[in-house]
């Protein structure tokens, strides 16, 4: 079993930055990919970015292009989402997710992930 704990959310003004962390733990942690999703009130869970845990390949949604960056620290079993130039429409609960098994293409749908964190609120407002 894998546990994921997100942190780093909060209130930020438009144009500001936040760095989210996702700490993974478990008796034997092994991941194929880690992703960040977000869910705004009244909307479905939206893919943001994903990273291949071993190779470091990255896949991102258009909404994240040029503003967000995903990374991971294998030694710490921790993933990160650096968010810059935040906009009010980025307001949502952000979730990290981990897929344990290999898949042919980078997983970008919620049901392709095995483990989820509890979420961290990001609010972008002046």
N, C-alpha and C positions, 0 to 999 in steps of 0.2 A: 504494500500500500504506500502511496505517495501523498504527502501533504504539501500544499502550496499556501504560502502566506504572502499577500501583497502588502505593500506599504508605500508611502510617499505621496498619496493623494492630498488634496486640499483645495483651498480657494485661491485663485490667482487672477490677476487682471488680464484683459486682452493684451496679447503681445508678450506675455510672460512665459516662463518655463517651469516645468516640473520634471522630476525624474522618479519614475515608479520602479520599485524593486519587487521581485518575486523569489522568495526563498523556498527552495524545495528540500524536503526531508523525507526520510523513510529508511527502512533497514537496508534496502539496496536500491539506490536511485539510479535509474537508467532512462534516458530520454532519446527519442528520435528527433522531436521538434518541440519547441516552446513557442507559444503564440500569445498575443494580447488581443482581446476582444473588448468591445464596449457596448453598453446598453443604456440608451437614454430613456426617460420616462415615456411610456406608451409605444415604444419601438422594440424591434427584435434585436437580438444580439448580433453585433456587426464586427466583422473581421477588421483588424487594424494592421498588424504585422506579425510575421513569424520568422523563426530562425532555426536552421538545422543545427542541432545541438553539437554535433561533432565537427561538421565541415564548416559551419558558420555561414552557409548560404542564407540569404535574406529574401523574403517576399513581402510586399507591402500593398496596402490598398491605396487607391488614388488620393484619398483624403489625407494620407500620411506622407505622401511624397514631398520631399524637400523640407519637411518640418520635424518629422519624428525619426528616431533611430533606435534600433533594437540591438542588444548585445547580450553576451552571457559570459560568466566567469565559471568555467568548468570546475575549478578547484573549490569554489565556494558553493556550487550547485545553485547559483543565483542568476536570474535573468533580469534585464533592465529595459525600460522604455524611456528614452529621453524625448521629451516633448517640448518643442520650441515654437515660438510665435503662435501661442494658443489663441483660439477663437471661441466665442460663446457657443458655437455649434459643436465644440469638442466636449461640452459638458455631458457627463455620463458616469456611470459606474464602470470602472475598468477591471477586467478579469484577466488573470493569466491562466494558461492551460498547457498541459503537457500531453504529448502522445508518446507512448512507449515503443510501439512497433514501427518498423519500416513501412513506407508506402511509396508508390512510384512517383507521385508528384507531391509538392509541398501541400500539406493539409491546410485548408483555409475555412472549413466549415465546422461549426461547433460539434457536430456529431462525430467528427473525426478525431476528437481529443478524448483522452481517458480520465484525466484528473483536472480539477478546477480549484482555484482559490475562492475565497469568500467575497472578493471584490473590494475596491477602494474608490471612494467618490472623488471625482475631479469636477470642480465648478469653476467656470471661467466667466467672470462678471466684474463690471466696474462698480 
